[in-house]
């Protein structure tokens, strides 16, 4: 069998290397290209068995490259798989409409690559027969679709059949164990009854003789004592006083306890009234704080400075954290029934970079002297068109806001180029500066600004 060939088209060297190693693990010969233009030149000479195409690239993007490949009769039959960070059902539908057979994420797994290669018949059939390709519309309900890839699921044994098989295998062993337990229990009960009978017999045989009846001794009856003389009245009064003393003490203690209870009840009432007053004051304070926070939020949203979000080098400006910040701002404005315009402006910063135009550029190390930078600029931003500055999720958000134009909220997107918010080093600082100092300033200037303008 002739060795199959794959072509990877991606401007990211690391992405090409990662996918290339996976494909080489399946004994495929892998070629790569860093742009769609170079890939089209390659296809004039060589016809690979599959093409893995990135979406966002300088110059011609992935969708334009697919259109060029499918419009050429010599390359129209080559299957193309999108290998990109773009996602969503809308994107997958667009890719299929242009002729792509599926979409793989940049964080691709070995199982995804294997599934694609088996679907495209670039690998021999698996021996276990669990995976096989089928044409669309075959009517087999065991097929699973994922980005244009169909997988036949293995036959599954039902839980009832599995449980029946287990019971049939364990029934003899359980029955034998139950019989052994019954024999052991019966033998133990017989031994216990035997020992109990032996103990009773020994006790009856060793009983001591009965003791003789005790003798009764008759004691003389004592003579009655003479009656005591009558108590005098002072002694009676003293006894009565001693008897009344606990009652008097208890009465005094009860009276004091009642006074203390009354005082505690009055203090509790005053404390309850004070707590209610404090609760009302706290509620009024919270209400005042909420109103102040709302006014501050509206003032911040409507301020000319607006919101500034930095864009790391190599990331799509209108995506990621910038997109989430814009969503939060739109939700807050809708909650406040705001009517007006949200301005989204992107700015480009110039970074100290190392690399070249073939292998690509990356941000230089912080300790590198500034004069040793291979390039001071932003080739990634310069290569993006207006549409490429927006992610698919950002474009969907704009479309959603436009559909709800009756709410009185609109979004205006523009590109302002190189307008640094922080000045770059000059003079002696420029001569002695490092890449880290320069790139920290460039990170502030490579930004997206969100500003709100109320309707007049």
C-alpha atoms as one frame of an Amber mdcrd trajectory, in Angstrom:
protein
   0.000   0.000   0.000   1.432   3.399  -1.074   2.184   5.865   1.738  -0.553
   8.456   2.159   0.293  12.166   2.159  -1.234  15.013   4.213  -0.830  18.786
   3.869  -1.099  21.119   6.895  -1.798  24.803   6.138  -1.317  26.994   9.246
   0.612  30.200  10.010   1.428  28.879  13.518   4.564  26.758  13.560   3.649
  25.085  16.869   0.220  24.069  15.526   1.839  22.549  12.417   4.337  20.608
  14.523   1.696  19.209  16.925  -0.662  18.000  14.210   2.225  16.790  12.036
   3.543  14.520  14.801   0.088  13.009  15.276  -0.236  12.279  11.548   3.298
  10.850  11.307   2.302   8.438  14.096  -0.134   6.917  11.553   2.658   6.486
   8.964   1.471   9.441   6.861   3.931  11.615   4.975   3.306  15.183   6.193
   3.967  18.410   4.280   3.205  21.873   5.691   2.671  25.417   4.496   2.459
  28.643   6.514   0.006  30.430   4.188  -2.829  29.637   1.801  -0.940  31.174
  -1.137   2.018  28.809  -0.653  -0.409  25.900  -0.280  -1.989  26.643  -3.671
   1.495  26.709  -5.235   2.190  23.337  -3.605  -1.061  21.855  -4.993  -0.025
  22.708  -8.551   2.801  20.171  -8.205   1.596  17.656  -5.608  -1.809  16.163
  -4.828  -2.064  15.107  -1.144  -4.705  12.715   0.161  -6.059  15.195   2.751
  -5.619  18.887   3.638  -5.850  20.311   7.195  -6.644  24.042   6.790  -6.406
  26.840   9.399  -8.971  29.664   9.250  -7.288  32.900  10.354  -4.049  33.457
   8.404  -2.313  36.547   6.983  -3.468  37.223   3.463  -5.935  34.632   2.175
  -7.958  32.993   4.981  -9.087  29.367   5.213 -12.534  29.852   3.641 -11.043
  31.653   0.626  -8.487  28.856   0.243 -11.245  26.199   0.246 -13.107  28.085
  -2.487  -9.937  28.203  -4.610  -9.263  24.468  -4.063 -12.832  23.375  -4.847
 -13.033  25.589  -7.956  -9.987  23.847  -9.501 -10.943  20.502 -11.129  -7.479
  19.150 -10.356  -7.862  19.652  -6.590 -11.642  19.671  -6.096 -11.731  16.019
  -4.964  -9.118  16.437  -2.213 -10.888  16.335   1.196 -10.310  19.467   3.328
 -10.630  19.462   7.155 -10.718  22.808   8.977  -8.108  22.828  11.795  -8.901
  26.016  13.726  -9.845  27.585  17.060 -13.140  28.801  15.580 -16.226  27.000
  16.916 -20.003  27.025  16.945 -22.728  25.459  14.818 -22.817  28.470  12.492
 -19.115  28.131  11.706 -19.395  24.378  11.081 -22.329  24.973   8.723 -20.374
  27.623   6.799 -17.343  25.331   6.495 -19.431  22.431   5.180 -21.223  24.698
   2.721 -17.866  25.660   1.211 -16.815  22.012   0.847 -15.016  21.112   4.097
 -15.665  17.569   5.347 -15.361  18.522   9.016 -13.883  20.810  11.679 -11.145
  19.887  14.180 -10.260  22.157  17.148  -6.700  23.390  17.765  -6.797  21.439
  21.056  -7.210  18.255  19.026  -6.968  14.791  20.601  -5.397  11.667  19.130
  -8.808   9.974  18.978 -10.230  12.836  16.831  -7.382  12.552  14.316  -7.748
   8.764  14.191 -11.496   9.071  13.589 -10.980  11.513  10.699  -8.343   9.324
   9.038 -10.508   6.201   9.280 -13.478   8.102   7.869 -11.415   9.270   4.900
 -10.100   5.701   4.395  -6.502   6.829   4.851  -5.855   4.010   7.336  -6.609
   0.260   7.062  -9.849  -0.995   8.587  -9.653  -1.879  12.323  -9.433  -5.618
  12.928 -11.968  -5.638  15.764 -14.668  -4.428  13.428 -15.956  -1.811  15.875
 -15.319   1.171  13.577 -16.349   1.317   9.932 -17.406   4.030   7.542 -20.895
   4.170   6.054 -22.419   6.460   3.452 -24.792   9.141   4.598 -28.452   8.254
   4.626 -27.819   4.546   5.068 -30.556   4.378   7.698 -28.308   2.782  10.327
 -29.319   4.314  13.719 -25.989   3.290  15.314 -24.102   5.976  13.380 -22.746
   8.980  15.338 -22.115  12.289  13.474 -19.479  14.771  14.656 -18.307  17.456
  12.272 -19.017  15.267   9.190 -17.404  12.117  10.673 -19.623   9.004  11.010
 -18.781   6.259  13.530 -20.461   2.872  13.867 -21.090   2.093  17.547 -20.219
  -1.440  18.814 -22.960  -3.840  19.747 -24.023  -3.244  23.367 -25.238  -6.034
  25.681 -28.319  -4.919  27.611 -28.132  -4.616  31.401 -30.916  -7.238  31.814
 -28.964  -9.848  29.795 -25.776  -9.041  31.731 -27.595  -9.388  35.089 -29.153
 -12.726  34.024 -25.735 -14.100  33.039 -24.209 -13.081  36.387 -27.046 -14.662
  38.377 -26.764 -17.924  36.411 -23.011 -18.082  37.109 -23.266 -17.293  40.851
 -26.439 -19.256  41.742 -24.712 -22.661  42.450 -22.022 -21.089  44.635 -24.558
 -19.084  46.638 -26.767 -22.135  47.169 -23.839 -24.218  48.464 -22.753 -21.382
  50.800 -26.317 -21.105  52.209 -26.398 -24.851  52.995 -23.025 -24.673  54.788
 -24.249 -21.744  56.919 -27.384 -23.676  57.916 -25.332 -26.761  58.952 -22.949
 -24.617  60.993 -25.823 -22.826  62.771 -27.622 -26.113  63.616 -24.414 -27.679
  65.026 -23.754 -24.617  67.187 -27.276 -24.668  68.637 -26.983 -28.413  69.499
 -23.653 -27.845  71.285 -25.095 -24.920  73.255 -28.152 -26.977  74.356 -25.891
 -29.873  75.428 -23.705 -27.646  77.595 -26.745 -26.012  79.178 -28.201 -29.427
  80.138 -24.891 -30.591  81.652 -24.668 -27.398  83.773 -28.159 -27.888  85.219
 -27.442 -31.539  86.149 -24.220 -30.676  87.992 -26.002 -27.941  89.982 -28.761
 -30.371  91.094 -26.268 -33.062  92.228 -24.032 -30.672  94.267 -26.795 -28.855
  96.194 -25.806 -28.471  99.929 -28.107 -29.882 102.677 -30.769 -27.645 104.032
 -29.838 -25.711 107.198 -31.793 -26.205 110.478 -34.654 -23.905 111.280 -33.555
 -20.853 113.234 -34.456 -20.522 116.947 -36.573 -17.622 118.188 -35.379 -15.734
 121.263 -38.079 -14.072 123.391 -37.017 -10.650 124.642 -38.592  -8.919 127.639
 -41.093  -6.132 126.973 -39.690  -2.822 128.164 -41.600  -0.698 130.602 -43.259
   2.432 129.112 -41.396   5.692 129.791 -43.152   8.467 131.620 -44.679  11.212
 129.412 -42.481  14.249 128.715 -43.454  17.485 130.373 -45.429  20.050 128.277
 -43.378  22.551 126.206 -43.380  26.137 127.377 -44.750  28.933 125.080 -41.377
  30.720 124.415 -40.010  27.523 122.924 -43.104  27.148 120.711 -42.733  30.747
 119.496 -39.077  30.156 118.609 -39.893  27.045 116.636 -42.651  28.886 114.768
 -40.278  31.743 113.948 -37.696  29.306 112.625 -40.384  27.690 110.483 -41.527
  31.038 109.065 -37.993  32.250 108.306 -37.570  30.270 105.021 -40.963  31.538
 103.865 -39.941  35.131 104.482 -36.630  34.659 102.684 -38.352  33.035  99.695
 -40.841  35.924  99.544 -38.044  38.507  99.484 -36.184  36.579  96.769 -39.361
  36.248  94.688 -40.018  39.972  94.951 -36.495  40.804  93.871 -36.710  38.285
  91.004 -39.949  39.886  89.798 -38.303  43.337  89.855 -35.292  41.994  87.933
 -37.555  40.308  85.377 -39.487  43.532  84.869 -36.243  45.454  84.359 -34.984
  42.889  81.864 -38.260  43.028  79.919 -38.062  46.838  79.739 -34.404  46.637
  78.594 -35.353  44.023  75.991 -38.122  46.267  74.663 -35.696  49.205  74.389
 -33.122  46.977  72.639 -35.762  45.703  70.192 -36.810  49.250  69.343 -33.148
  50.225  68.875 -32.525  47.234  66.565 -35.594  48.069  64.474 -34.377  51.649
  64.154 -30.923  50.455  63.114 -32.441  48.031  60.592 -34.436  50.842  59.011
 -31.321  53.034  58.895 -29.316  50.172  57.352 -32.001  49.572  54.708 -32.022
  53.277  53.845 -28.208  53.261  53.647 -28.186  50.193  51.376 -30.766  51.797
  49.133 -28.697  54.963  48.977 -25.536  52.979  48.195 -27.302  51.048  45.429
 -28.494  54.284  43.862 -24.998  55.754  44.140 -23.431  52.647  42.586 -25.925
  52.734  39.727 -25.200  56.411  39.079 -21.459  55.718  39.247 -21.812  52.801
  36.814 -23.771  54.952  34.378 -21.266  57.756  34.756 -18.377  55.359  34.143
 -20.099  53.770  31.157 -20.908  57.156  29.644 -17.487  58.705  30.324 -15.353
  59.621  27.287 -12.470  57.447  28.504 -14.734  54.370  28.619 -13.243  50.906
  29.171  -9.765  49.872  28.005  -8.963  46.169  27.455  -5.397  45.112  26.464
  -4.907  42.654  23.590  -1.994  40.185  23.980   0.228  39.841  20.936  -1.063
  37.273  18.461  -4.693  37.223  19.706  -7.729  38.305  17.698  -8.610  41.801
  18.992 -12.377  41.378  19.165 -12.520  38.036  20.952 -11.785  36.491  24.347
 -11.803  38.875  27.321 -12.719  41.852  25.123 -15.846  40.082  23.887 -16.914
  39.132  27.445 -16.386  42.718  28.648 -18.555  44.015  25.792 -21.298  41.495
  26.643 -21.306  42.592  30.294 -21.489  46.251  29.265 -24.423  45.598  26.896
 -26.335  43.665  29.589 -25.865  46.506  32.115 -26.953  49.145  29.593 -30.062
  47.129  28.676 -30.925  46.739  32.366 -30.738  50.558  32.706 -32.880  51.054
  29.550 -29.979  52.949  28.002 -30.497  54.390  24.523 -27.454  55.332  22.525
 -24.302  53.966  20.955 -21.417  51.758  22.115 -18.173  52.588  20.295 -15.632
  49.773  19.897 -12.209  50.997  18.701  -9.117  48.796  18.216  -5.542  50.130
  18.401  -2.269  48.475  17.385   0.850  48.398  19.570   4.390  47.820  18.332
   6.224  44.957  20.039   9.886  43.962  20.227   9.900  40.625  18.372  12.359
  37.878  17.491  12.140  35.525  14.532  11.713  35.951  10.804   9.047  36.088
   8.158   9.298  32.384   7.347   9.296  30.799  10.796   7.168  33.549  12.279
   7.699  36.122  15.018   7.284  35.890  18.792   7.590  38.322  21.718  11.256
  38.725  22.738  12.572  37.748  26.173  12.394  40.499  28.833  16.185  40.699
  29.343  17.018  41.036  25.624  18.542  44.454  24.784  16.149  46.542  22.742
  18.666  47.074  19.948  18.838  43.305  19.342  15.143  42.958  18.423  14.663
  41.361  15.001  11.560  43.479  14.393   9.759  46.280  16.213   6.188  46.225
  14.984   3.071  44.057  14.870   2.969  41.826  11.772   0.052  39.844  13.203
  -2.205  42.918  13.471  -0.979  44.307  10.124  -1.982  41.090   8.372  -5.571
  41.123   9.656  -8.398  42.494   7.563 -11.477  44.182   9.089 -13.415  40.922
   9.201 -10.469  38.972  10.653 -10.270  41.325  13.656 -13.636  39.953  14.760
 -14.185  36.432  16.038 -17.255  34.514  14.934 -18.790  34.960  18.399 -18.266
  38.741  18.147 -19.932  38.836  14.734 -22.890  36.872  16.139 -23.171  39.374
  19.026 -23.263  42.308  16.573 -25.961  40.575  14.537 -28.014  39.954  17.686
 -27.801  43.620  18.735 -28.783  44.772  15.239 -31.848  42.507  15.331 -32.885
  44.218  18.576 -32.420  47.734  17.194 -35.811  48.692  18.647 -34.150  48.743
  22.076 -32.331  51.916  21.044 -28.828  50.426  21.469 -26.322  50.219  18.580
 -22.657  49.172  18.262 -20.074  50.994  16.126 -16.773  49.176  15.367 -13.674
  50.950  13.988  -9.897  50.510  13.680  -7.728  53.497  14.736  -4.274  52.077
  13.896  -1.201  53.139  15.884  -2.201  55.718  18.465  -0.177  54.946  21.579
  -1.797  55.692  24.911   1.586  55.323  26.664   4.739  56.845  25.066   7.527
  54.514  23.950  11.100  55.053  25.272  13.217  57.651  23.487  16.766  58.934
  23.622  18.940  57.392  26.331  16.111  55.129  27.539  15.784  53.758  24.023
  19.536  53.045  23.752  19.758  51.304  27.148  16.270  49.804  27.268  15.290
  46.124  27.244  12.626  44.218  25.365  10.666  43.711  28.584  10.359  47.483
  29.247   9.352  48.145  25.629   6.809  45.302  25.446   5.100  46.345  28.701
   4.358  49.706  27.057   3.370  47.988  23.786   0.905  45.810  25.712  -0.845
  48.982  26.939  -1.003  50.409  23.413  -2.237  47.158  21.788  -5.766  47.606
  23.086  -9.523  47.781  22.536 -11.459  50.774  23.909 -15.191  50.649  24.692
 -17.005  53.982  25.039 -20.703  54.772  25.479 -22.422  57.707  23.846 -25.987
  58.495  24.914 -28.553  59.413  22.303 -29.186  63.172  21.991
